[in-house]
Structures are given as C-alpha cells and as structure tokens.
Amino acid sequence: MLDSVLDLMFLHSDSSELNRYVIHPSWRLTSDHTPLTITITIKEEHVMNTKLSLSKNSKQEKEFIKEVICVFKSLDTTNLIDHESLEQIINKLATSIKQAWNSNARRVKITKHSRIWWNEDCKQSLNTYRESRSLEHWKLFKSIVKTTKRAFFDSKIQEVTNKSHGPWKLMNWVNKRKLPAIKAIKYDNQPCLSLNSLWNALHSSFNTVLYCQVDTNILDEIENKQTST
C-alpha cells in the first residue's frame, strides 16, 4: 500500500507558462512521496531610477508654462467638424506639450534622499562650495538651503490653510495628537483626580438618603383594594 500515496499539484489549465511541471521519482529515496516541481517564468522588469522633473518656480518651469500657453494660443479650432478633426487637434496638442516638457525638464536621479524643496540655487551654491572648499561658500550654501526650506514649508502651510481653512490640521506634520478617550468626573465643580475624591462623589451622589428617616404614614392614604383569590 506504499504506492497508493497520491501527490497533487494545482496548475492553471489555460496557461502553458504555468504548466511546466516535473515529477522526480529518483528524488523519492526512502520517502513514500515523489517530489513534484513546477517552473514559473518571471519576466525581467526594468525599474526606472531617473525621471524628468521641473523645479517649482524655476526658470525652466516658467519657460515651460510660457511654451504651453503659446501652444494653446496657436491651436486652430475653426475646422472642428467631426470626430477625426477633434482627435487630430488633441493629438497635436499632446505632442506639442510633450515637446515643451522634454525641452525644459531635466533628468534627475530618484533616491531615498531626494528632497522636494531642493532647487537650482541650492545646486549652484553646493557646486561653488565643492570647487572652492572655502568656509564662506559653505556658509552661503547653508544660508541658501535654510532660506529655500523655509520658503517651501511656508508655501505648504499657506496651501493647506487656503484649501482647508483649518491651520490646526498642520499638527499632523509634527506629531498626530489625539484627545484622551476619558473625561474627568466633577463633583461640586471640582475634578475628581484621586480614589478618595471619586468615592466621595459616588457616596454623596447615591447614598445621600441612606440614613434618613422614612415617613410611612403616606401609605395610609393609599386606598385598600380587595384581592381576589
């Protein structure tokens, strides 16, 4: 009965790439299972580590916007009579904008240390320091970086303020702070911050008539009703 063991492999019935399986009887040795293997091909994928980019408020960005505006102004829309003419205009517009982007954008390397506030002034000042290695140029570079970062974050703060009208939402940048899920119990307008104060508030609120004398004469005013058996 040792040969009655059934080994299973689940494959994709309609895929030739996922059905490349092999049964290995020689790998069985003393085991009562025959090893099964499947070969899955993994396509090679190229991951881009560079991209075209335009720095905000840079000369290249202004030139790109200028060229795009000229493209829109030069579009001839007088012959839009059918779907084909509209598609031609759209394709021409897309091509012109792409050319303007490629001519003004610069290729940058994508790294985990990329800084979105970095601009051309920072780059030029850093290159100047690297060439001279002087203390004055280093101080100038640090000053430009500080000014650039401050201007960038001020613009982000202004952007969030104008969009949401809630500057308090900027606290999430520093540290998200949540209000505690509890509320202090107050008794006689004083917070109960200790066990003794809590017990005093509980005792005074619910046991105020514990030792008070009860007048049972009020029960005599209740009409007696005959009970049926």
Long-range contacts (C-beta under 8 A, 24 or more apart in sequence): 2-32, 5-32, 5-33, 7-33, 7-34, 7-36, 9-36, 9-38, 11-38, 17-41, 48-110, 49-109, 49-110, 49-111, 50-107, 50-108, 50-109, 50-110, 51-107, 51-108, 51-110, 52-101, 52-102, 52-105, 52-106, 52-107, 52-108, 53-105, 53-106, 53-107, 53-108, 54-101, 54-104, 54-105, 54-106, 55-118, 55-119, 55-120, 56-119, 57-119, 58-119, 58-120, 59-120, 60-104, 60-105, 60-106, 61-104, 63-104, 64-100, 64-101, 64-104, 64-105, 67-100, 67-103, 67-104, 68-97, 68-100, 71-96, 71-97, 71-100, 116-152, 117-148, 117-149, 117-152, 117-153, 118-148, 119-148, 121-148, 122-148
